[in-house]
Amino acid sequence: MYKIRLVSVYKGISVPSILFDSTGTKKIAALASYIIEGLEQGRILVIDELDSSIHFKLTRAIVAMFNNELNTEAQMIFTVHDINLMDCKRMFRKEQIWFVHKDEDGVYVYSLADFTAQQGVRDTTDIMEKYRKGALGALPDPELIHSLLDLKGNRRGGVPRDEE
C-alpha cells in the first residue's frame, strides 16, 4: 500500500477527510503507513500514547499485528493509558509490560516481570485489578491537579489551599 486517501461524502460531494473526520480517524490515517512499513520491513516503531483518540478495538488490532507469531522481525514500542491492554493472559507476556512511576525523587521504569509470585503476581493474577489497587505502583497522584491549580492561583477564586 503506497498511499491511503480518506474521503468523506457530504451531500453527494467528496470532501477530503482532513476537514471533517475525527482526531482518531486522522491519527489512524497518519499511522497506517508507518505500521505497514514497520511490519513489511521488520522495523522498530515507537509510538507515544498509541491509545490517544483511537477506539480501544483499533488499538488492540494494531498491537495484535505486531504481537503475534506471524511477525518475526518488526517491533512496536508504545505508551498507553488504557489499562485494559495489560491483559497479559491474552495479549502480553509479563516482560513486555513496563511501568513508569514518578515521584518527588525522580522517574522510575520497571517491568511487570520484576514482580514475583511472593509479591502476589503469578501467571493467573488479574494484573489490571492489582494495578487499580496500587500494588504495582505507577499510579498518578490525584493531588497533582490541586498542586497545579495552587501554582496558577486558580483554586477557588485564587485562594491558595493553605489559606482555606
mmCIF file of the C-alpha atoms, coordinates in Angstrom:
data_MODEL
# 
_entry.id   MODEL 
# 
loop_
_atom_site.group_PDB 
_atom_site.id 
_atom_site.type_symbol 
_atom_site.label_atom_id 
_atom_site.label_alt_id 
_atom_site.label_comp_id 
_atom_site.label_asym_id 
_atom_site.label_entity_id 
_atom_site.label_seq_id 
_atom_site.pdbx_PDB_ins_code 
_atom_site.Cartn_x 
_atom_site.Cartn_y 
_atom_site.Cartn_z 
_atom_site.occupancy 
_atom_site.B_iso_or_equiv 
_atom_site.pdbx_formal_charge 
_atom_site.auth_seq_id 
_atom_site.auth_comp_id 
_atom_site.auth_asym_id 
_atom_site.auth_atom_id 
_atom_site.pdbx_PDB_model_num 
ATOM 1   C CA . MET A 1 1   ? 0.000   0.000   0.000  1.00 0.00 ? 1   MET A CA 1 
ATOM 2   C CA . TYR A 1 2   ? 1.645   3.216   -1.161 1.00 0.00 ? 2   TYR A CA 1 
ATOM 3   C CA . LYS A 1 3   ? -0.953  5.752   -0.184 1.00 0.00 ? 3   LYS A CA 1 
ATOM 4   C CA . ILE A 1 4   ? -4.058  5.997   1.952  1.00 0.00 ? 4   ILE A CA 1 
ATOM 5   C CA . ARG A 1 5   ? -6.577  8.619   0.997  1.00 0.00 ? 5   ARG A CA 1 
ATOM 6   C CA . LEU A 1 6   ? -9.655  9.077   3.131  1.00 0.00 ? 6   LEU A CA 1 
ATOM 7   C CA . VAL A 1 7   ? -12.594 10.927  1.638  1.00 0.00 ? 7   VAL A CA 1 
ATOM 8   C CA . SER A 1 8   ? -15.894 11.842  3.262  1.00 0.00 ? 8   SER A CA 1 
ATOM 9   C CA . VAL A 1 9   ? -19.033 12.410  1.246  1.00 0.00 ? 9   VAL A CA 1 
ATOM 10  C CA . TYR A 1 10  ? -21.152 15.417  2.197  1.00 0.00 ? 10  TYR A CA 1 
ATOM 11  C CA . LYS A 1 11  ? -24.379 15.979  0.265  1.00 0.00 ? 11  LYS A CA 1 
ATOM 12  C CA . GLY A 1 12  ? -23.015 13.849  -2.569 1.00 0.00 ? 12  GLY A CA 1 
ATOM 13  C CA . ILE A 1 13  ? -19.735 15.761  -2.823 1.00 0.00 ? 13  ILE A CA 1 
ATOM 14  C CA . SER A 1 14  ? -16.392 14.166  -1.966 1.00 0.00 ? 14  SER A CA 1 
ATOM 15  C CA . VAL A 1 15  ? -14.600 16.177  0.696  1.00 0.00 ? 15  VAL A CA 1 
ATOM 16  C CA . PRO A 1 16  ? -11.052 15.450  1.949  1.00 0.00 ? 16  PRO A CA 1 
ATOM 17  C CA . SER A 1 17  ? -11.414 13.756  5.324  1.00 0.00 ? 17  SER A CA 1 
ATOM 18  C CA . ILE A 1 18  ? -8.922  16.091  6.942  1.00 0.00 ? 18  ILE A CA 1 
ATOM 19  C CA . LEU A 1 19  ? -11.688 18.679  7.069  1.00 0.00 ? 19  LEU A CA 1 
ATOM 20  C CA . PHE A 1 20  ? -14.370 16.621  8.850  1.00 0.00 ? 20  PHE A CA 1 
ATOM 21  C CA . ASP A 1 21  ? -13.067 13.350  10.282 1.00 0.00 ? 21  ASP A CA 1 
ATOM 22  C CA . SER A 1 22  ? -12.394 12.754  13.961 1.00 0.00 ? 22  SER A CA 1 
ATOM 23  C CA . THR A 1 23  ? -8.971  13.049  15.510 1.00 0.00 ? 23  THR A CA 1 
ATOM 24  C CA . GLY A 1 24  ? -8.879  9.251   15.807 1.00 0.00 ? 24  GLY A CA 1 
ATOM 25  C CA . THR A 1 25  ? -9.539  8.726   12.108 1.00 0.00 ? 25  THR A CA 1 
ATOM 26  C CA . LYS A 1 26  ? -6.843  11.246  11.254 1.00 0.00 ? 26  LYS A CA 1 
ATOM 27  C CA . LYS A 1 27  ? -4.422  9.537   13.616 1.00 0.00 ? 27  LYS A CA 1 
ATOM 28  C CA . ILE A 1 28  ? -5.082  6.098   12.098 1.00 0.00 ? 28  ILE A CA 1 
ATOM 29  C CA . ALA A 1 29  ? -4.520  7.552   8.636  1.00 0.00 ? 29  ALA A CA 1 
ATOM 30  C CA . ALA A 1 30  ? -1.245  9.113   9.786  1.00 0.00 ? 30  ALA A CA 1 
ATOM 31  C CA . LEU A 1 31  ? -0.014  5.905   11.467 1.00 0.00 ? 31  LEU A CA 1 
ATOM 32  C CA . ALA A 1 32  ? -1.140  3.396   8.836  1.00 0.00 ? 32  ALA A CA 1 
ATOM 33  C CA . SER A 1 33  ? 1.837   3.770   6.501  1.00 0.00 ? 33  SER A CA 1 
ATOM 34  C CA . TYR A 1 34  ? 4.313   3.539   9.404  1.00 0.00 ? 34  TYR A CA 1 
ATOM 35  C CA . ILE A 1 35  ? 2.591   0.414   10.730 1.00 0.00 ? 35  ILE A CA 1 
ATOM 36  C CA . ILE A 1 36  ? 2.570   -1.283  7.332  1.00 0.00 ? 36  ILE A CA 1 
ATOM 37  C CA . GLU A 1 37  ? 6.162   -0.274  6.591  1.00 0.00 ? 37  GLU A CA 1 
ATOM 38  C CA . GLY A 1 38  ? 7.300   -1.438  10.014 1.00 0.00 ? 38  GLY A CA 1 
ATOM 39  C CA . LEU A 1 39  ? 5.699   -4.843  9.579  1.00 0.00 ? 39  LEU A CA 1 
ATOM 40  C CA . GLU A 1 40  ? 6.840   -5.328  5.990  1.00 0.00 ? 40  GLU A CA 1 
ATOM 41  C CA . GLN A 1 41  ? 10.415  -4.179  6.593  1.00 0.00 ? 41  GLN A CA 1 
ATOM 42  C CA . GLY A 1 42  ? 10.902  -5.558  10.093 1.00 0.00 ? 42  GLY A CA 1 
ATOM 43  C CA . ARG A 1 43  ? 11.449  -2.166  11.702 1.00 0.00 ? 43  ARG A CA 1 
ATOM 44  C CA . ILE A 1 44  ? 11.021  -0.830  15.209 1.00 0.00 ? 44  ILE A CA 1 
ATOM 45  C CA . LEU A 1 45  ? 8.077   1.548   15.528 1.00 0.00 ? 45  LEU A CA 1 
ATOM 46  C CA . VAL A 1 46  ? 7.865   3.839   18.580 1.00 0.00 ? 46  VAL A CA 1 
ATOM 47  C CA . ILE A 1 47  ? 4.506   5.483   19.346 1.00 0.00 ? 47  ILE A CA 1 
ATOM 48  C CA . ASP A 1 48  ? 3.754   7.705   22.334 1.00 0.00 ? 48  ASP A CA 1 
ATOM 49  C CA . GLU A 1 49  ? 0.157   7.437   23.581 1.00 0.00 ? 49  GLU A CA 1 
ATOM 50  C CA . LEU A 1 50  ? -0.967  4.909   20.997 1.00 0.00 ? 50  LEU A CA 1 
ATOM 51  C CA . ASP A 1 51  ? -4.448  4.828   22.516 1.00 0.00 ? 51  ASP A CA 1 
ATOM 52  C CA . SER A 1 52  ? -4.965  8.604   22.368 1.00 0.00 ? 52  SER A CA 1 
ATOM 53  C CA . SER A 1 53  ? -8.111  9.351   20.298 1.00 0.00 ? 53  SER A CA 1 
ATOM 54  C CA . ILE A 1 54  ? -8.287  5.792   18.936 1.00 0.00 ? 54  ILE A CA 1 
ATOM 55  C CA . HIS A 1 55  ? -11.079 3.333   19.726 1.00 0.00 ? 55  HIS A CA 1 
ATOM 56  C CA . PHE A 1 56  ? -9.903  0.541   22.017 1.00 0.00 ? 56  PHE A CA 1 
ATOM 57  C CA . LYS A 1 57  ? -10.703 -2.135  19.418 1.00 0.00 ? 57  LYS A CA 1 
ATOM 58  C CA . LEU A 1 58  ? -8.463  -0.436  16.867 1.00 0.00 ? 58  LEU A CA 1 
ATOM 59  C CA . THR A 1 59  ? -5.664  -0.076  19.415 1.00 0.00 ? 59  THR A CA 1 
ATOM 60  C CA . ARG A 1 60  ? -5.879  -3.796  20.211 1.00 0.00 ? 60  ARG A CA 1 
ATOM 61  C CA . ALA A 1 61  ? -5.879  -4.637  16.491 1.00 0.00 ? 61  ALA A CA 1 
ATOM 62  C CA . ILE A 1 62  ? -2.713  -2.591  15.912 1.00 0.00 ? 62  ILE A CA 1 
ATOM 63  C CA . VAL A 1 63  ? -0.993  -4.238  18.868 1.00 0.00 ? 63  VAL A CA 1 
ATOM 64  C CA . ALA A 1 64  ? -2.110  -7.694  17.685 1.00 0.00 ? 64  ALA A CA 1 
ATOM 65  C CA . MET A 1 65  ? -0.464  -7.136  14.280 1.00 0.00 ? 65  MET A CA 1 
ATOM 66  C CA . PHE A 1 66  ? 2.897   -6.748  15.987 1.00 0.00 ? 66  PHE A CA 1 
ATOM 67  C CA . ASN A 1 67  ? 2.374   -9.195  18.834 1.00 0.00 ? 67  ASN A CA 1 
ATOM 68  C CA . ASN A 1 68  ? 1.643   -12.452 17.015 1.00 0.00 ? 68  ASN A CA 1 
ATOM 69  C CA . GLU A 1 69  ? 3.505   -15.459 15.680 1.00 0.00 ? 69  GLU A CA 1 
ATOM 70  C CA . LEU A 1 70  ? 3.364   -14.233 12.060 1.00 0.00 ? 70  LEU A CA 1 
ATOM 71  C CA . ASN A 1 71  ? 5.500   -11.218 12.897 1.00 0.00 ? 71  ASN A CA 1 
ATOM 72  C CA . THR A 1 72  ? 9.070   -12.340 13.485 1.00 0.00 ? 72  THR A CA 1 
ATOM 73  C CA . GLU A 1 73  ? 11.049  -9.132  12.945 1.00 0.00 ? 73  GLU A CA 1 
ATOM 74  C CA . ALA A 1 74  ? 9.067   -5.920  13.483 1.00 0.00 ? 74  ALA A CA 1 
ATOM 75  C CA . GLN A 1 75  ? 8.663   -4.447  16.935 1.00 0.00 ? 75  GLN A CA 1 
ATOM 76  C CA . MET A 1 76  ? 6.384   -1.757  18.302 1.00 0.00 ? 76  MET A CA 1 
ATOM 77  C CA . ILE A 1 77  ? 7.248   0.102   21.488 1.00 0.00 ? 77  ILE A CA 1 
ATOM 78  C CA . PHE A 1 78  ? 4.375   2.224   22.722 1.00 0.00 ? 78  PHE A CA 1 
ATOM 79  C CA . THR A 1 79  ? 2.908   4.040   25.688 1.00 0.00 ? 79  THR A CA 1 
ATOM 80  C CA . VAL A 1 80  ? -0.765  3.922   26.627 1.00 0.00 ? 80  VAL A CA 1 
ATOM 81  C CA . HIS A 1 81  ? -3.119  4.921   29.404 1.00 0.00 ? 81  HIS A CA 1 
ATOM 82  C CA . ASP A 1 82  ? -5.652  2.162   28.645 1.00 0.00 ? 82  ASP A CA 1 
ATOM 83  C CA . ILE A 1 83  ? -5.035  -0.392  31.390 1.00 0.00 ? 83  ILE A CA 1 
ATOM 84  C CA . ASN A 1 84  ? -7.140  -2.948  29.532 1.00 0.00 ? 84  ASN A CA 1 
ATOM 85  C CA . LEU A 1 85  ? -4.100  -3.542  27.326 1.00 0.00 ? 85  LEU A CA 1 
ATOM 86  C CA . MET A 1 86  ? -2.327  -5.011  30.381 1.00 0.00 ? 86  MET A CA 1 
ATOM 87  C CA . ASP A 1 87  ? -4.301  -8.195  29.874 1.00 0.00 ? 87  ASP A CA 1 
ATOM 88  C CA . CYS A 1 88  ? -1.211  -10.413 29.863 1.00 0.00 ? 88  CYS A CA 1 
ATOM 89  C CA . LYS A 1 89  ? -3.116  -13.656 29.772 1.00 0.00 ? 89  LYS A CA 1 
ATOM 90  C CA . ARG A 1 90  ? -4.293  -12.865 26.262 1.00 0.00 ? 90  ARG A CA 1 
ATOM 91  C CA . MET A 1 91  ? -2.082  -10.145 24.841 1.00 0.00 ? 91  MET A CA 1 
ATOM 92  C CA . PHE A 1 92  ? 1.311   -9.936  26.505 1.00 0.00 ? 92  PHE A CA 1 
ATOM 93  C CA . ARG A 1 93  ? 3.926   -11.777 28.475 1.00 0.00 ? 93  ARG A CA 1 
ATOM 94  C CA . LYS A 1 94  ? 4.914   -10.176 31.798 1.00 0.00 ? 94  LYS A CA 1 
ATOM 95  C CA . GLU A 1 95  ? 8.279   -8.983  30.463 1.00 0.00 ? 95  GLU A CA 1 
ATOM 96  C CA . GLN A 1 96  ? 6.537   -6.997  27.710 1.00 0.00 ? 96  GLN A CA 1 
ATOM 97  C CA . ILE A 1 97  ? 4.740   -4.691  30.161 1.00 0.00 ? 97  ILE A CA 1 
ATOM 98  C CA . TRP A 1 98  ? 6.665   -1.825  31.712 1.00 0.00 ? 98  TRP A CA 1 
ATOM 99  C CA . PHE A 1 99  ? 5.569   0.891   34.133 1.00 0.00 ? 99  PHE A CA 1 
ATOM 100 C CA . VAL A 1 100 ? 6.696   4.468   34.687 1.00 0.00 ? 100 VAL A CA 1 
ATOM 101 C CA . HIS A 1 101 ? 6.478   5.706   38.261 1.00 0.00 ? 101 HIS A CA 1 
ATOM 102 C CA . LYS A 1 102 ? 7.043   9.371   39.061 1.00 0.00 ? 102 LYS A CA 1 
ATOM 103 C CA . ASP A 1 103 ? 7.504   10.939  42.481 1.00 0.00 ? 103 ASP A CA 1 
ATOM 104 C CA . GLU A 1 104 ? 9.389   13.813  44.132 1.00 0.00 ? 104 GLU A CA 1 
ATOM 105 C CA . ASP A 1 105 ? 12.667  11.906  43.874 1.00 0.00 ? 105 ASP A CA 1 
ATOM 106 C CA . GLY A 1 106 ? 12.554  11.007  40.203 1.00 0.00 ? 106 GLY A CA 1 
ATOM 107 C CA . VAL A 1 107 ? 11.165  8.808   37.447 1.00 0.00 ? 107 VAL A CA 1 
ATOM 108 C CA . TYR A 1 108 ? 11.455  5.025   37.605 1.00 0.00 ? 108 TYR A CA 1 
ATOM 109 C CA . VAL A 1 109 ? 10.907  2.499   34.813 1.00 0.00 ? 109 VAL A CA 1 
ATOM 110 C CA . TYR A 1 110 ? 10.390  -1.161  35.728 1.00 0.00 ? 110 TYR A CA 1 
ATOM 111 C CA . SER A 1 111 ? 8.913   -4.322  34.268 1.00 0.00 ? 111 SER A CA 1 
ATOM 112 C CA . LEU A 1 112 ? 5.927   -6.354  35.398 1.00 0.00 ? 112 LEU A CA 1 
ATOM 113 C CA . ALA A 1 113 ? 8.346   -9.299  35.285 1.00 0.00 ? 113 ALA A CA 1 
ATOM 114 C CA . ASP A 1 114 ? 10.150  -7.735  38.281 1.00 0.00 ? 114 ASP A CA 1 
ATOM 115 C CA . PHE A 1 115 ? 7.186   -8.733  40.456 1.00 0.00 ? 115 PHE A CA 1 
ATOM 116 C CA . THR A 1 116 ? 7.437   -12.245 41.858 1.00 0.00 ? 116 THR A CA 1 
ATOM 117 C CA . ALA A 1 117 ? 4.903   -14.830 42.994 1.00 0.00 ? 117 ALA A CA 1 
ATOM 118 C CA . GLN A 1 118 ? 5.870   -13.914 46.576 1.00 0.00 ? 118 GLN A CA 1 
ATOM 119 C CA . GLN A 1 119 ? 4.669   -10.388 45.796 1.00 0.00 ? 119 GLN A CA 1 
ATOM 120 C CA . GLY A 1 120 ? 1.360   -11.791 44.594 1.00 0.00 ? 120 GLY A CA 1 
ATOM 121 C CA . VAL A 1 121 ? 1.963   -11.643 40.830 1.00 0.00 ? 121 VAL A CA 1 
ATOM 122 C CA . ARG A 1 122 ? 1.535   -15.016 39.148 1.00 0.00 ? 122 ARG A CA 1 
ATOM 123 C CA . ASP A 1 123 ? 0.531   -16.079 35.637 1.00 0.00 ? 123 ASP A CA 1 
ATOM 124 C CA . THR A 1 124 ? -3.073  -16.338 36.856 1.00 0.00 ? 124 THR A CA 1 
ATOM 125 C CA . THR A 1 125 ? -3.107  -12.932 38.579 1.00 0.00 ? 125 THR A CA 1 
ATOM 126 C CA . ASP A 1 126 ? -5.582  -10.269 37.443 1.00 0.00 ? 126 ASP A CA 1 
ATOM 127 C CA . ILE A 1 127 ? -2.956  -7.649  36.580 1.00 0.00 ? 127 ILE A CA 1 
ATOM 128 C CA . MET A 1 128 ? -5.474  -4.891  35.893 1.00 0.00 ? 128 MET A CA 1 
ATOM 129 C CA . GLU A 1 129 ? -7.010  -5.331  39.368 1.00 0.00 ? 129 GLU A CA 1 
ATOM 130 C CA . LYS A 1 130 ? -3.557  -5.328  41.014 1.00 0.00 ? 130 LYS A CA 1 
ATOM 131 C CA . TYR A 1 131 ? -2.717  -2.121  39.159 1.00 0.00 ? 131 TYR A CA 1 
ATOM 132 C CA . ARG A 1 132 ? -6.029  -0.441  40.078 1.00 0.00 ? 132 ARG A CA 1 
ATOM 133 C CA . LYS A 1 133 ? -5.381  -1.195  43.755 1.00 0.00 ? 133 LYS A CA 1 
ATOM 134 C CA . GLY A 1 134 ? -1.910  0.359   43.532 1.00 0.00 ? 134 GLY A CA 1 
ATOM 135 C CA . ALA A 1 135 ? 0.024   -2.879  44.155 1.00 0.00 ? 135 ALA A CA 1 
ATOM 136 C CA . LEU A 1 136 ? 2.168   -2.309  41.060 1.00 0.00 ? 136 LEU A CA 1 
ATOM 137 C CA . GLY A 1 137 ? 2.822   1.404   41.590 1.00 0.00 ? 137 GLY A CA 1 
ATOM 138 C CA . ALA A 1 138 ? 2.903   3.867   38.693 1.00 0.00 ? 138 ALA A CA 1 
ATOM 139 C CA . LEU A 1 139 ? -0.455  5.396   39.616 1.00 0.00 ? 139 LEU A CA 1 
ATOM 140 C CA . PRO A 1 140 ? -0.908  9.133   39.139 1.00 0.00 ? 140 PRO A CA 1 
ATOM 141 C CA . ASP A 1 141 ? -1.350  11.234  42.249 1.00 0.00 ? 141 ASP A CA 1 
ATOM 142 C CA . PRO A 1 142 ? -4.754  12.994  42.174 1.00 0.00 ? 142 PRO A CA 1 
ATOM 143 C CA . GLU A 1 143 ? -3.247  15.758  44.316 1.00 0.00 ? 143 GLU A CA 1 
ATOM 144 C CA . LEU A 1 144 ? -1.230  16.795  41.261 1.00 0.00 ? 144 LEU A CA 1 
ATOM 145 C CA . ILE A 1 145 ? -4.282  18.643  39.940 1.00 0.00 ? 145 ILE A CA 1 
ATOM 146 C CA . HIS A 1 146 ? -4.600  20.597  43.195 1.00 0.00 ? 146 HIS A CA 1 
ATOM 147 C CA . SER A 1 147 ? -0.893  21.412  43.154 1.00 0.00 ? 147 SER A CA 1 
ATOM 148 C CA . LEU A 1 148 ? -1.102  22.714  39.597 1.00 0.00 ? 148 LEU A CA 1 
ATOM 149 C CA . LEU A 1 149 ? -4.140  24.827  40.461 1.00 0.00 ? 149 LEU A CA 1 
ATOM 150 C CA . ASP A 1 150 ? -2.335  26.212  43.516 1.00 0.00 ? 150 ASP A CA 1 
ATOM 151 C CA . LEU A 1 151 ? 0.624   27.213  41.346 1.00 0.00 ? 151 LEU A CA 1 
ATOM 152 C CA . LYS A 1 152 ? -1.673  29.075  38.978 1.00 0.00 ? 152 LYS A CA 1 
ATOM 153 C CA . GLY A 1 153 ? -3.612  30.640  41.871 1.00 0.00 ? 153 GLY A CA 1 
ATOM 154 C CA . ASN A 1 154 ? -6.843  29.407  40.266 1.00 0.00 ? 154 ASN A CA 1 
ATOM 155 C CA . ARG A 1 155 ? -8.209  27.288  43.101 1.00 0.00 ? 155 ARG A CA 1 
ATOM 156 C CA . ARG A 1 156 ? -11.495 28.703  44.392 1.00 0.00 ? 156 ARG A CA 1 
ATOM 157 C CA . GLY A 1 157 ? -11.064 32.204  43.130 1.00 0.00 ? 157 GLY A CA 1 
ATOM 158 C CA . GLY A 1 158 ? -7.319  32.367  43.603 1.00 0.00 ? 158 GLY A CA 1 
ATOM 159 C CA . VAL A 1 159 ? -7.222  31.426  47.300 1.00 0.00 ? 159 VAL A CA 1 
ATOM 160 C CA . PRO A 1 160 ? -4.224  29.172  47.966 1.00 0.00 ? 160 PRO A CA 1 
ATOM 161 C CA . ARG A 1 161 ? -5.059  25.837  49.640 1.00 0.00 ? 161 ARG A CA 1 
ATOM 162 C CA . ASP A 1 162 ? -3.248  26.616  52.900 1.00 0.00 ? 162 ASP A CA 1 
ATOM 163 C CA . GLU A 1 163 ? -5.424  29.717  53.418 1.00 0.00 ? 163 GLU A CA 1 
ATOM 164 C CA . GLU A 1 164 ? -8.731  27.823  53.106 1.00 0.00 ? 164 GLU A CA 1 
# 
